[in-house]
Amino acid sequence: MVIPASVHCKLPPAAQLLVQGGDARIALDAEGKNKYGCPPVPDATLLALGSSTASCISGAGFAAADRLRNRLVQLAESEPDAVIYARELERMRREFIRLCGVSDMHGLEVVFSASGTDLHLIAAQLVSAEEPGPLLAIMVDAAETGSGVPAALSGHRCRRGAARGEASAVEVMQEEGAGEDSDSGNAIEVVTVAIRQADGMPRPPAEVDAEFEAWVNRAAPAGKRVLLVLTDVSKTGMIAPSPACARALQKKFPHVVEVLVDACQFRIAPSTLRSYLARDFMVALTGSKFVTGPPFSGALLIPEQAAQHLRKQPLPRALSAFSARADWPQNWPAAGLLDDVANFGLLLRWEAALEELRALRALPEAVVTNFLQEFARAISRRLADDPVFEPLPVSALERFPLHGAKNWDATQTIFPFLLMYPQADGSKLPLSREQTAQIYRLLQIDLSDRAETDMSPVLAALRCQLGQPVACGSRAGVPVNALRLCASARMVVEASAEGGRNVSAIIERALAALDKTALLILSVCNPNSKQK
């Protein structure tokens, strides 16, 4: 959703701008937090371990956004908003490409948007408009990527409402019939492939690949084109289908299969990103997950070969409800049909994300790798050793044949786990989804005035945010959700400070969050608990 051009020099404060220019998920509730539990200002007392969902903006990120806001106020005294927005976004486009390590890739294009969900919609609409005929989009199940992604790919995103109350992009897309009777006249069908079994355990990667292959092998002879969505990394830390599978299908059906890499978690190293782009895969990234910028900052990277034919395609007029002309590269003629307006909220959110990314890229890759490996060992050991936790396995992060080198992104950074309650007979019962959600909320609260006596004052006061509960099948007939403890770019940077002397402190804080989780499990499942 785009902020209308205003009477220039009266921009709202940075905290207000940061929650504008997105959909209803960014709107603040009565407690001043968005859907992901994050306020638009730093919360220094909250331990951020939930970057698979979202993170609160850091002090450095907020300061960068506020500096940009102040500069915009000065510029707006003499120039129209749309002109300022286009120039600033072009600056960000160049810096973003440089920080991604791909500035030397000729012809690479970047489309900005408010969310990863919107990036899926944009990619599907571009591919659908390319040639007449139906399009089949194949993706992993929505529980592993986002509930709104299937609707976005089909052109019928869920009605979320809009942060400022105007008609949402989704409502306009539905009114104009995009996805069934869009500007291209092409229908978009979406199918999903499960990557975990009914009990939450991973399906064998070869089995998942085979299902993707089967869908493509049926679609091609039927005259359908295919948008294959490769998820790297999913909500619970998985890659599917394998890059080898996607590449093989692309080569087998070169005029049928387009590949979109859903890397919205941004848990990929620059060399991995480069390898995807070099194979003519589009890549969707966001600054709000691993990078820990504020929620709602997306970028679609389109490599030269794909850009050459996709830039010729018309854009549905409905995209103007959430996409401004400057969000698109200047050499895309179809973007001229979009409104020439400014989305300063998106601009500030990306500025905050870039501040985090600058700090990460300033570190040698070996430093990043060493911390993430040490963190992974400590968290994996803690989850495995406590009977109240059941870590969900994550398949090896294999990206063959992208490159031979082992990068930091081969290390697990999302740790999903179920909550279990030990029984007197030695068995364990899984906590229900409601109980898991209750513990997720309690973790974010200072419980000093109501904690159980066996929780130390320091632990009771600890406020920590894990990744939101995600559905992971059922156990013993009980539908279960997994919590997720995540490493992030911000943690890597903090750990590297003072010559790396902060590594132990960062890991100890994460382990303390698991200590509090374990005690809350026993408390919530105790019929006499004060937490009931």
Secondary structure in CASP SS format (residue, H / E / C, confidence):
PFRMAT SS
TARGET T0000
AUTHOR 0000-0000-0000
METHOD secondary structure of the structure
MODEL  1
M C 1.00
V C 1.00
I C 1.00
P C 1.00
A C 1.00
S C 1.00
V C 1.00
H C 1.00
C C 1.00
K C 1.00
L C 1.00
P C 1.00
P C 1.00
A H 1.00
A H 1.00
Q H 1.00
L H 1.00
L C 1.00
V C 1.00
Q C 1.00
G C 1.00
G C 1.00
D E 1.00
A H 1.00
R H 1.00
I H 1.00
A C 1.00
L C 1.00
D C 1.00
A C 1.00
E C 1.00
G C 1.00
K C 1.00
N C 1.00
K C 1.00
Y C 1.00
G C 1.00
C C 1.00
P C 1.00
P C 1.00
V C 1.00
P C 1.00
D C 1.00
A C 1.00
T C 1.00
L E 1.00
L E 1.00
A E 1.00
L E 1.00
G C 1.00
S C 1.00
S C 1.00
T C 1.00
A C 1.00
S C 1.00
C C 1.00
I C 1.00
S C 1.00
G H 1.00
A H 1.00
G H 1.00
F H 1.00
A H 1.00
A H 1.00
A H 1.00
D H 1.00
R H 1.00
L H 1.00
R H 1.00
N H 1.00
R H 1.00
L H 1.00
V H 1.00
Q H 1.00
L H 1.00
A C 1.00
E C 1.00
S C 1.00
E C 1.00
P C 1.00
D H 1.00
A H 1.00
V H 1.00
I H 1.00
Y H 1.00
A H 1.00
R H 1.00
E H 1.00
L H 1.00
E H 1.00
R H 1.00
M H 1.00
R H 1.00
R H 1.00
E H 1.00
F H 1.00
I H 1.00
R H 1.00
L H 1.00
C C 1.00
G C 1.00
V C 1.00
S C 1.00
D C 1.00
M C 1.00
H C 1.00
G C 1.00
L C 1.00
E E 1.00
V E 1.00
V E 1.00
F E 1.00
S E 1.00
A C 1.00
S C 1.00
G H 1.00
T H 1.00
D H 1.00
L H 1.00
H H 1.00
L H 1.00
I H 1.00
A H 1.00
A H 1.00
Q H 1.00
L H 1.00
V H 1.00
S H 1.00
A H 1.00
E H 1.00
E C 1.00
P C 1.00
G C 1.00
P C 1.00
L E 1.00
L E 1.00
A E 1.00
I E 1.00
M E 1.00
V E 1.00
D C 1.00
A H 1.00
A H 1.00
E H 1.00
T C 1.00
G C 1.00
S C 1.00
G C 1.00
V H 1.00
P H 1.00
A H 1.00
A H 1.00
L H 1.00
S H 1.00
G C 1.00
H C 1.00
R C 1.00
C C 1.00
R C 1.00
R C 1.00
G C 1.00
A E 1.00
A C 1.00
R C 1.00
G C 1.00
E C 1.00
A C 1.00
S C 1.00
A H 1.00
V H 1.00
E H 1.00
V H 1.00
M H 1.00
Q H 1.00
E H 1.00
E H 1.00
G C 1.00
A C 1.00
G C 1.00
E C 1.00
D C 1.00
S C 1.00
D C 1.00
S C 1.00
G C 1.00
N C 1.00
A C 1.00
I E 1.00
E E 1.00
V E 1.00
V E 1.00
T E 1.00
V E 1.00
A C 1.00
I C 1.00
R E 1.00
Q C 1.00
A C 1.00
D C 1.00
G C 1.00
M C 1.00
P E 1.00
R C 1.00
P C 1.00
P H 1.00
A H 1.00
E H 1.00
V H 1.00
D H 1.00
A H 1.00
E H 1.00
F H 1.00
E H 1.00
A H 1.00
W H 1.00
V H 1.00
N H 1.00
R H 1.00
A H 1.00
A C 1.00
P C 1.00
A C 1.00
G C 1.00
K C 1.00
R E 1.00
V E 1.00
L E 1.00
L E 1.00
V E 1.00
L E 1.00
T E 1.00
D E 1.00
V C 1.00
S C 1.00
K C 1.00
T C 1.00
G C 1.00
M C 1.00
I E 1.00
A E 1.00
P C 1.00
S C 1.00
P H 1.00
A H 1.00
C H 1.00
A H 1.00
R H 1.00
A H 1.00
L H 1.00
Q H 1.00
K H 1.00
K H 1.00
F C 1.00
P C 1.00
H C 1.00
V C 1.00
V E 1.00
E E 1.00
V E 1.00
L E 1.00
V E 1.00
D E 1.00
A C 1.00
C C 1.00
Q C 1.00
F C 1.00
R C 1.00
I C 1.00
A C 1.00
P H 1.00
S H 1.00
T H 1.00
L H 1.00
R H 1.00
S H 1.00
Y H 1.00
L H 1.00
A H 1.00
R C 1.00
D C 1.00
F C 1.00
M E 1.00
V E 1.00
A E 1.00
L E 1.00
T E 1.00
G C 1.00
S C 1.00
K C 1.00
F C 1.00
V C 1.00
T C 1.00
G C 1.00
P C 1.00
P C 1.00
F C 1.00
S C 1.00
G E 1.00
A E 1.00
L E 1.00
L E 1.00
I E 1.00
P C 1.00
E H 1.00
Q H 1.00
A H 1.00
A H 1.00
Q H 1.00
H H 1.00
L H 1.00
R C 1.00
K C 1.00
Q C 1.00
P C 1.00
L C 1.00
P C 1.00
R H 1.00
A H 1.00
L H 1.00
S H 1.00
A H 1.00
F C 1.00
S C 1.00
A C 1.00
R H 1.00
A H 1.00
D H 1.00
W C 1.00
P C 1.00
Q C 1.00
N C 1.00
W C 1.00
P H 1.00
A H 1.00
A H 1.00
G H 1.00
L H 1.00
L C 1.00
D C 1.00
D C 1.00
V C 1.00
A C 1.00
N C 1.00
F H 1.00
G H 1.00
L H 1.00
L H 1.00
L H 1.00
R H 1.00
W H 1.00
E H 1.00
A H 1.00
A H 1.00
L H 1.00
E H 1.00
E H 1.00
L H 1.00
R H 1.00
A H 1.00
L H 1.00
R H 1.00
A C 1.00
L C 1.00
P C 1.00
E H 1.00
A H 1.00
V H 1.00
V H 1.00
T H 1.00
N H 1.00
F H 1.00
L H 1.00
Q H 1.00
E H 1.00
F H 1.00
A H 1.00
R H 1.00
A H 1.00
I H 1.00
S H 1.00
R H 1.00
R H 1.00
L H 1.00
A H 1.00
D H 1.00
D C 1.00
P C 1.00
V C 1.00
F E 1.00
E E 1.00
P E 1.00
L C 1.00
P C 1.00
V C 1.00
S C 1.00
A C 1.00
L C 1.00
E C 1.00
R C 1.00
F C 1.00
P C 1.00
L C 1.00
H C 1.00
G C 1.00
A C 1.00
K C 1.00
N C 1.00
W H 1.00
D H 1.00
A H 1.00
T C 1.00
Q C 1.00
T C 1.00
I E 1.00
F E 1.00
P E 1.00
F E 1.00
L E 1.00
L E 1.00
M E 1.00
Y E 1.00
P E 1.00
Q C 1.00
A C 1.00
D C 1.00
G C 1.00
S C 1.00
K E 1.00
L E 1.00
P E 1.00
L C 1.00
S C 1.00
R H 1.00
E H 1.00
Q H 1.00
T H 1.00
A H 1.00
Q H 1.00
I H 1.00
Y H 1.00
R H 1.00
L H 1.00
L C 1.00
Q C 1.00
I C 1.00
D C 1.00
L C 1.00
S C 1.00
D C 1.00
R C 1.00
A C 1.00
E C 1.00
T C 1.00
D C 1.00
M C 1.00
S C 1.00
P H 1.00
V H 1.00
L H 1.00
A H 1.00
A H 1.00
L C 1.00
R E 1.00
C E 1.00
Q E 1.00
L E 1.00
G E 1.00
Q E 1.00
P E 1.00
V E 1.00
A E 1.00
C E 1.00
G E 1.00
S E 1.00
R E 1.00
A C 1.00
G C 1.00
V E 1.00
P E 1.00
V E 1.00
N E 1.00
A E 1.00
L E 1.00
R E 1.00
L E 1.00
C E 1.00
A C 1.00
S C 1.00
A H 1.00
R H 1.00
M H 1.00
V H 1.00
V H 1.00
E H 1.00
A H 1.00
S H 1.00
A H 1.00
E H 1.00
G H 1.00
G H 1.00
R C 1.00
N C 1.00
V H 1.00
S H 1.00
A H 1.00
I H 1.00
I H 1.00
E H 1.00
R H 1.00
A H 1.00
L H 1.00
A H 1.00
A H 1.00
L H 1.00
D H 1.00
K H 1.00
T H 1.00
A H 1.00
L H 1.00
L H 1.00
I H 1.00
L H 1.00
S H 1.00
V H 1.00
C C 1.00
N C 1.00
P C 1.00
N C 1.00
S C 1.00
K C 1.00
Q C 1.00
K C 1.00
END
